[in-house]
Amino acid sequence: MRHCLLMILLACAALASEVDAQDRDPAFVPAQGWILVRETVETVQADIASYTEYLKTEDPTDTFRIELHPQADGQVALMFPDGFPATDLAGLTGWVGSPCRKLTPAVASAWIVAQDGAAYYLESDPTLEVLEDETEKEARDGCREGGGVLYGASSAGQHVRYDIRNAHLVTAETGTPYRKESAPARSGAPVLLRAAIPNQTARPDDGLVLDTRTEPERLLAEAFHHCKGLDNIGQNTGRWVEELWFWLQAHRADVSKQLWNPAGRAAIAAAKATATTEADKACLSRLEREARIGEIIHE
């Protein structure tokens, strides 16, 4: 009788796993990893529910199982038996430890093996950024729940920084060192959740792909992107166009100032030497002149 019951339970578990996989595109390869945070199981359940609600769209979704394993030291390990999208592993880590949503958030730690096999340790930053001219309440009101930065390192020891909002992993000079992974205790009866995540095959950039460009090269690419945006809206009219134009100008100016140094000027010169269109050359010439005279050129 007990043997029959066990076989039924195993069959049900296999069926549930098949149901979860039915709506996933076979072309998508999830990342592997897990998250550790000092929270109650109930809080983590609420965090996962609010994260999936935040991501909710009308697009197709993939369903992933998440197991919550309470640890003896009061922490909770989030395990992903089906794997999980790399950007959402990082995004959920930041969400659980977000100062936007919690007055005293715990630091959430994640060990992630990306699709290319690179292994990273990342942890959330519980500090709420408050500018000099604003109060903590104002900073919290304007805080972007889905944003934030994770700090950590690769298993090879390279310091990294991950911008959640832009899904951008870059190298860093200093930061949080790699924390050796230790196997979490597994509960015999973990809390099992199912998370519906927007279809990842629609996001070909999903993954923790380390951007190995130098800081000047990354800044130049951003400034150039804003230049192209200004060119694209130049022939349009309307209130929204005017607002977008000022936004692009402000951000282009902010990035341009960060290139006013020898490394920045060298990056601009290298890009200008390979530019092929007049519009690209004009943008780079403007950045080059600003870096030379140390002043923003206003149109």
FENZITA-V767330 format. One record per residue. N is the residue number from 1. PSI is psi in whole degrees, 0 to 359 (* if undefined). Layout:
BEGIN
N_PSI ; N_PSI
END
This chain:
BEGIN
1_313 ; 2_324 ; 3_318 ; 4_319 ; 5_319 ; 6_317 ; 7_323 ; 8_317 ; 9_318 ; 10_321 ; 11_320 ; 12_319 ; 13_319 ; 14_319 ; 15_318 ; 16_321 ; 17_320 ; 18_321 ; 19_318 ; 20_323 ; 21_344 ; 22_328 ; 23_14 ; 24_132 ; 25_127 ; 26_344 ; 27_343 ; 28_129 ; 29_111 ; 30_159 ; 31_168 ; 32_148 ; 33_183 ; 34_165 ; 35_144 ; 36_130 ; 37_146 ; 38_84 ; 39_169 ; 40_158 ; 41_320 ; 42_320 ; 43_318 ; 44_320 ; 45_315 ; 46_322 ; 47_316 ; 48_319 ; 49_317 ; 50_328 ; 51_314 ; 52_328 ; 53_322 ; 54_324 ; 55_349 ; 56_128 ; 57_180 ; 58_0 ; 59_160 ; 60_150 ; 61_158 ; 62_143 ; 63_128 ; 64_140 ; 65_142 ; 66_126 ; 67_135 ; 68_118 ; 69_108 ; 70_140 ; 71_156 ; 72_334 ; 73_9 ; 74_0 ; 75_171 ; 76_131 ; 77_127 ; 78_114 ; 79_149 ; 80_86 ; 81_337 ; 82_7 ; 83_184 ; 84_149 ; 85_135 ; 86_315 ; 87_330 ; 88_332 ; 89_314 ; 90_318 ; 91_319 ; 92_326 ; 93_313 ; 94_325 ; 95_314 ; 96_325 ; 97_25 ; 98_127 ; 99_348 ; 100_328 ; 101_342 ; 102_137 ; 103_322 ; 104_74 ; 105_147 ; 106_154 ; 107_125 ; 108_131 ; 109_144 ; 110_139 ; 111_120 ; 112_131 ; 113_111 ; 114_171 ; 115_334 ; 116_5 ; 117_352 ; 118_137 ; 119_136 ; 120_147 ; 121_127 ; 122_145 ; 123_152 ; 124_158 ; 125_110 ; 126_2 ; 127_128 ; 128_122 ; 129_118 ; 130_119 ; 131_163 ; 132_327 ; 133_19 ; 134_159 ; 135_168 ; 136_324 ; 137_317 ; 138_320 ; 139_320 ; 140_321 ; 141_325 ; 142_6 ; 143_136 ; 144_113 ; 145_320 ; 146_5 ; 147_207 ; 148_174 ; 149_140 ; 150_143 ; 151_146 ; 152_211 ; 153_161 ; 154_165 ; 155_342 ; 156_353 ; 157_2 ; 158_123 ; 159_139 ; 160_161 ; 161_132 ; 162_119 ; 163_108 ; 164_314 ; 165_320 ; 166_3 ; 167_52 ; 168_117 ; 169_123 ; 170_162 ; 171_157 ; 172_150 ; 173_318 ; 174_175 ; 175_202 ; 176_128 ; 177_165 ; 178_130 ; 179_119 ; 180_133 ; 181_133 ; 182_141 ; 183_127 ; 184_155 ; 185_135 ; 186_128 ; 187_146 ; 188_338 ; 189_71 ; 190_157 ; 191_125 ; 192_126 ; 193_159 ; 194_123 ; 195_127 ; 196_115 ; 197_135 ; 198_138 ; 199_122 ; 200_340 ; 201_344 ; 202_355 ; 203_81 ; 204_345 ; 205_3 ; 206_138 ; 207_159 ; 208_86 ; 209_116 ; 210_124 ; 211_110 ; 212_6 ; 213_156 ; 214_163 ; 215_315 ; 216_322 ; 217_320 ; 218_318 ; 219_319 ; 220_319 ; 221_322 ; 222_315 ; 223_319 ; 224_322 ; 225_318 ; 226_323 ; 227_314 ; 228_322 ; 229_320 ; 230_322 ; 231_321 ; 232_331 ; 233_0 ; 234_331 ; 235_1 ; 236_163 ; 237_168 ; 238_162 ; 239_315 ; 240_327 ; 241_318 ; 242_318 ; 243_318 ; 244_321 ; 245_313 ; 246_323 ; 247_313 ; 248_320 ; 249_316 ; 250_316 ; 251_324 ; 252_320 ; 253_318 ; 254_317 ; 255_321 ; 256_317 ; 257_331 ; 258_355 ; 259_7 ; 260_66 ; 261_167 ; 262_318 ; 263_322 ; 264_316 ; 265_325 ; 266_320 ; 267_320 ; 268_316 ; 269_320 ; 270_320 ; 271_322 ; 272_327 ; 273_338 ; 274_2 ; 275_143 ; 276_343 ; 277_157 ; 278_324 ; 279_318 ; 280_318 ; 281_322 ; 282_318 ; 283_313 ; 284_325 ; 285_320 ; 286_315 ; 287_322 ; 288_317 ; 289_318 ; 290_319 ; 291_331 ; 292_319 ; 293_350 ; 294_39 ; 295_140 ; 296_132 ; 297_115 ; 298_138 ; 299_*
END
